[in-house]
Amino acid sequence: MLENEPTELVRRDKYFSDLGLSDEDAGDATQVVELLVAHPRLMQRPVVVRGGRAVISRPPTTVLELL
């Protein structure tokens, strides 16, 4: 339902780098799923769903796309 690439669901913050991760560790959908299962804190939140569409609401103003 997201128009974004799966890799955009991964937050690349200090925790991400502290884990020793790089963009290659979240390069495809399978890697993203494995990474988020192991480290749920890395998931971009919130993901807002409405009418069969979804957006990653970071920044929060992106939720306006669904309204």
Secondary structure, DSSP 4 states (H G I P E B T S, - for coil): -BSS-GGGGB--SHHHHHTT--GGGGSSHHHHHHHHHH-GGGB-S-EEEETTEEEE-SSGGGGGGG-
